[in-house]
Amino acid sequence: MEEAVREEIQESIQLLQSAGPKAQVVMLISIGPVQEFIAQARKTRDLWFGSYVLSEVSKAAAVRLADEHKARLIFPYIGADKNVSELDNLKVANKVLAIVDTDNPKAIALDVRRAAALKWLEYAEQAKAKLGSSVIGPMWERQVKDFIELYIVWSELDKEGNYKEVLKKTERLMSARKTLRDFRPNEPADRFGDNKSGLDSGRESVLKPDKYSEYARFGIKYGETLDAISLVKRMSQFIGNEREFKSVCELAFQQFRDEMGHPENGWMKKEVDDYYQNLQEKYNSELNLKGNDLNSYDSQMFYASRVEEAVMELAADRLKPVLLDRARQVEITKDIQVSLEKLYDRINKCPTPYYALVVGDGDRMGDVLRRMKTSEEHQKFTGHLSSFATQVDEIVCSEDIKGQMIYSGGDDLMALLPVHRCLEAVKEIQNKFMEIMSKALPDAEQRPTLSIGIAIVHMFEPLEEALGTARATESLAKVRRDELAIHFQKRSGSEEMRVSLPFAENPVDTIFTLQALYKKDLISTSFAYGLRQLHAEYKKLKSAGAVQSEGLGELLHLEIRRLILLKKPGHITKDEALDEVLKIFDDLKSTGADSAREPLALLNRLAEQCVIAVTLEKVGRTHGTNDTDSTA
C-alpha cells in the first residue's frame, strides 16, 4: 500500500519535471494536528488559542505562497484588491489551496513548510522567553521542534478546463500522503519517571515542582502538569495576545448579569453590588479584585466552589510572587463563601453553572466543491464561505448574544454561549448560512445545509470532555443532516436530554413558544415529563402490536388533551389551556409519508422540545441552583 502511494506521488513529480521550464500546478497544503491540539485545554483561552495558532500557521503558509511565489489563492479567499499579508483578521482553516506557476514545486513546498514551522516556533520561543529557566529546557526543545504536521501535494494543471479532474487527483494524493507516517528518530527524555502532562499523556510535563509560586501569575494551578505545547497555549495572553477572553464561568454567569439588569430586579442588583463592593473594601490590600459595575465583576466570586482558585490567582500579582500564605488564602476563601451564601438567601436566586458549547458543520459541502468546474468558480464560492465565517463571528460576539467565538472557518464553527442565548444565536447562524448559500448557488437544485450540535455543559466538566460531547451531538445532527441536536445531562447524572430536530420544522421557534407557555403557567414540568412518558408507553404498545399506525395521530392528540387537563394549574381555565397548548401538537393528526413525520416520532421530538423549553427556562431561577448542579 505505502509503496503504491509513493509511486503515485513520484509519478506526479516526474510529470511536472518533464513539463518544461514552467508549469501551472494545483498545490494543496494540510496543516495539523487539529482536533486533538484544539481539544487539549483546561481553560477557554487554551481552547481558542489552539485554533488561533493553527490558523496563523496556515496563514503564514498562504502568505508565503501568495507574496513570495505569486500563487493565486483559491482557499483562503482573498479579494482581488487585497494583499494577503495585510489582512490581520484573515481566518484560515488548516487547508490552503492555490495555483502556482513554477518549474520547481518541490522547492516551493519546502519553502512554505519552513515558513509555517517558523511561525509556530515564534510562538513557542515567546512563551519560553517569558517562562525563562522555570521550565525544563531540553525537554521543551524536544517537544516543540517537530510538533507541526504539514503535508503538501501538487498536480499539473495543463489547462483550466481540466481543473475539476486535477483537483480531484490532488485531493486523492493528499489522502494517500496522510497514510504515510513520518517516522522521526525518538529523542528520549533526560530522566526516567517524569510526570506526564495533564492535557496530553503522550508528553512529559516541563514544569518544575519547586516553581509553582512563580507559575501562579500565568494562571497555572498548583500541582498542574503541562507539556510544552499546552504551555504555549496557556501563555497566549502574555505573548502578544492580551485580548479579553471569556471563561466558562463568565459565560454561565452572563444569564445572571442579564437578569440583574432588568428594572424589576433593581433591589436584587443592589444586594449584589453591596456584596461585591464589600469584598473589595475588605480585601483591597490582599486581592487584586477588579470591577466597578455588574458587567465587570469577577464572576468567580459568585460561585462558592470557584472562590478558592480565584483567591489564589488574585493574590498572585503577575509582576511578583504570591504575597499571601496558604492559611490566609483558606481564611479569605471561607469568609467569601459564607458571605455569598447569605447573599443568595436574601435574593432567593443564584447563577446557573451551565453554559452552551456549539459546534456546526456544513452538509454535502464536498459534493458542491466537486462540481466546481473552474478555479474561478471555486474561488468565488470560498469567498461566500469566508463571508459566512465573518458574520458568524459577529453574531456570536454581538451585544445581544455576548458569546465567545472559538473558531469560524468556512462552513465549520465552534462557539461558547450563555445558555439563555444559545438557541437565539443558533437560529441566526442557520438563517445566515442558508441566505449565503442562496447567493452562492442561486441556480442549484440542492444547496448545502448546516447541521449544529449544542451541548449544555456544567462549567466543572473538563473542556476536552465537553468538546467530545459537543462533537457527538453534532454527529447526531448530521445523521439526517440539516438538523439541530441538543444534549443536556445534569452533572448529577440524574437526567439526560438528547434529541435531534429538523431545522425545517423551526425547532427554535417551537421551543420559544413552549417557554412562553411555561411562563404563563399553561404547561408545567410535570406536563413536559408526562409527554415523554406518554411517548415511551405508546412506543412499547406499538412494538407489541397493541396499537396500529392508522389513527395513531388522532389517538395521541386526545391523550395530550387529557394530559393538559390533568396537569394544568388550578387557576388556569380549561378552555385557555386547551386553546393555547393543543395547537402546537396539531401536526400529530396528519401522518407524513416520511418516517420522521410518523406520529410517534413527532411526539418524541415535541416531548423533548417541551422538556428542553422547561429546563432552559428554569435554569438559574431560584436559590437552590448551586455550583455542583442545577434545579433544571
QUITA-V98250 format. One record per pair of residues at least 24 apart in sequence whose C-alpha atoms are under 6 Angstrom apart, sorted by sequence separation. I is the first residue (numbers start at 0). J is the second residue. D is the distance in Angstrom with one decimal. If there is no record, write none. Layout:
BEGIN
i;j;d
I;J;D
I;J;D
END
This chain:
BEGIN
i;j;d
73;97;5.2
385;409;5.5
72;97;4.3
307;332;5.4
384;409;4.7
71;97;5.5
287;313;5.2
450;476;5.6
71;98;5.2
197;224;5.2
286;313;5.2
450;477;5.8
70;98;5.6
196;224;4.9
197;225;5.9
286;314;4.9
70;99;4.6
196;225;4.5
196;226;5.2
450;480;5.8
450;481;4.8
452;483;5.9
449;481;5.2
450;482;5.1
451;483;5.0
452;484;4.7
453;485;4.8
454;486;4.9
455;487;4.9
58;91;5.8
303;336;5.3
448;481;5.3
452;485;5.9
552;587;4.8
553;588;5.0
57;93;5.8
552;588;4.4
54;91;5.0
54;92;5.7
526;566;5.8
552;598;5.2
249;298;5.7
361;410;5.1
360;410;5.6
60;111;5.4
360;411;4.6
359;411;5.7
359;412;5.1
358;412;5.7
60;115;5.3
358;413;4.5
521;576;5.7
59;115;5.5
357;413;5.6
357;414;5.2
56;115;5.1
356;415;4.7
355;415;5.8
355;416;5.0
56;118;5.8
355;417;6.0
30;93;5.0
354;417;5.2
355;418;5.3
29;93;5.8
354;418;5.0
29;94;4.7
28;94;5.6
28;95;5.0
27;95;5.9
27;96;4.7
26;96;5.9
135;205;5.0
26;97;5.4
134;205;5.4
25;97;5.9
134;206;5.0
25;98;4.7
24;98;5.6
24;99;5.3
531;606;5.2
23;99;5.6
530;606;5.2
23;100;4.4
22;100;5.6
22;101;5.5
267;346;5.9
21;101;5.0
22;102;6.0
21;102;4.3
20;102;5.3
527;609;5.3
364;447;5.9
527;610;5.1
363;447;5.6
362;447;5.4
362;448;5.1
361;448;5.7
362;449;5.6
139;227;5.4
361;449;4.4
360;449;5.8
360;450;5.6
359;450;5.7
359;451;4.2
358;451;5.8
358;452;5.3
255;350;5.2
357;452;5.8
357;453;4.6
356;453;5.8
252;350;5.8
356;454;5.2
510;608;5.9
514;612;5.2
216;315;5.6
355;454;5.7
513;612;6.0
355;455;4.5
216;317;4.4
251;352;5.6
354;455;5.7
355;456;6.0
251;353;5.3
354;456;5.5
510;612;5.3
251;354;4.8
353;456;5.4
353;457;4.4
126;231;5.7
352;457;5.7
353;458;5.8
352;458;5.9
213;320;6.0
123;231;5.8
126;234;6.0
125;238;5.9
31;148;4.9
30;148;5.8
30;149;4.6
29;149;5.8
29;150;5.2
28;150;5.7
28;151;4.5
27;151;5.8
27;152;5.5
26;152;5.9
26;153;4.3
25;153;5.4
25;154;5.4
24;154;5.4
24;155;4.4
23;155;6.0
24;156;5.1
23;156;5.4
490;628;5.7
39;198;5.4
251;417;5.6
250;417;5.0
4;175;6.0
48;232;5.7
45;232;5.1
45;233;5.5
43;246;5.5
163;372;5.1
162;373;5.6
247;458;5.8
351;618;6.0
351;619;4.5
350;619;5.1
348;621;4.1
349;622;5.3
347;621;5.5
348;622;4.0
352;626;5.6
347;622;4.5
73;378;4.7
76;381;5.8
76;382;5.2
92;408;5.5
47;405;4.7
41;462;5.8
39;463;5.9
38;463;5.1
END
